[in-house]
Amino acid sequence: MNDLSLPTVGARVSAAALDTVVNQATDALLAAQHPEGYWLYELEADATIPAEYMLLVHYLGETADEKLEAKIGRYLRRIQRADGGWPLFTDGAMDIFATVKAYFALKMIGDSPDAEHMRRARRAILAAGGAEKVNVFTRILLALFGVVSWRAVPMMPVEIMRLPVWFPFHLSKVSYWARTVIVPMLVLNAKRPRARNPRGVRIDEVFTNPPVNTGMPERAGHQSRGWFAFFRVVDAVLRVADPLLPKAGRERAIEEAVRFVDERLNGEDGLGAIFPAMANSIMMYDVLGYPPEHPHRAIARKSLDKLLIVDEADDGEAYCQPCLSPVWDTSLASHALLETGCRRRARPRMVGSAADSRRARRLDFAPPERAAGRLGVPVREPALSRRRRYGRGRHGDGARRS
């Protein structure tokens, strides 16, 4: 995998040697450009994404690829910190939720809890307060595996899908990435499925108290006391109201959530083009009874495998990217080429990449009605009803569907 060591930083080099290296780097960048004009490199994140990929396989009860698991296991063990934890970035501090997910994944693929690296990880988790201290996304993962109860997870009623646009919280008021992650998660929260987990792996040993006793998280230091108390009251009210909500309304909300996901599956590039949204969509289809061969579930599952980076050597490693990054990589590569001063050689190639990046960004952020028109494809009616999109007031602004 990627070697981030920089042994020559600070060493003196001559101007001629520097020019030679810059020219070689320029040649390498130009050679790496795709025929369509963009650049695309590996995007390595932290331990959470490859750990979640392995856990998803066992959640679905799929036949595990033991060679792939071994490669991802080698990767996770290599990036473990000396103190036993896993960071969110290279040489960063131990992060509790990344460490819990990595520990869970390694135990899932067969690492013994008594192995030295697992003992170090367990000590790091317990020293940080135990798995009770993980964030909401990790709590949802643990609830799906039955490690903690859903009492440890904030209430997220799927009826959010049917809120009017004037309501204080509406999906149009959060980012596109957040929408694609939240919507399938709302269905999971409503259905509360249990992972198949064929090996029956649990991680009770990384909790300071029995996991079944885990409740809602305590207030973090950066959280306002007032807002924390307000949302805790809202959560308590929702827990009482949840079993009283009409079943027909809930089913309609689930249908709207599915419609939202279906319209944004994005082929093999996946929902939101980001791992958490893709994984949530697969689990949503699974709990709703879609078989693995159903076109929507199948393409969503295929989009995850497209994110894998695998070293095919017998002792190689593997990891899962959080997403593909052609827009970022193209912008950074173009900027680097401009800085080299080699404009005469690089400019013809950069003109195409700039146009490609601008077009990608326009289509990504424009409302589907306009983006679809430029692509020459039919425009479909938005999933949200007109009344809920625009509200009743004469000054109601349309909520963009993106």
ABEGO torsion letter per residue (X at the ends): XBBABBAABGBBBBAAAAAAAAAAAAAAAAAABBAAGBBBBBBBBBAAAAAAAAAAAAAAGBBBBAAAAAAAAAAAAAABBAAGBBBABBGBBBBAAAAAAAAAAAAAAGBBAABAAAAAAAAAAAAAGEAAABBAAAAAAAAAAGABBAAABBBBBAAAAABBAABABBAAABBAAAAAAAAAAAAAAAAGBBBAGAAGBBAAAABABBAAABBBBBBBAABBAAAAAAAAAAAAAAAAAAAABBAAAAAAAAAAAAAAAAAAAGEAAEBGGBAAAAAAAAAAAAAAGBBAABAAAAAAAAAAAAABBBBABAABBBBBBABBBAAAAAAAAAAAAAAAGBAAAAAAAAAAAAAAAAAAAAAAABBAAAAAAAAGBBBBBBABBAAAAAEABAABBBBBBX
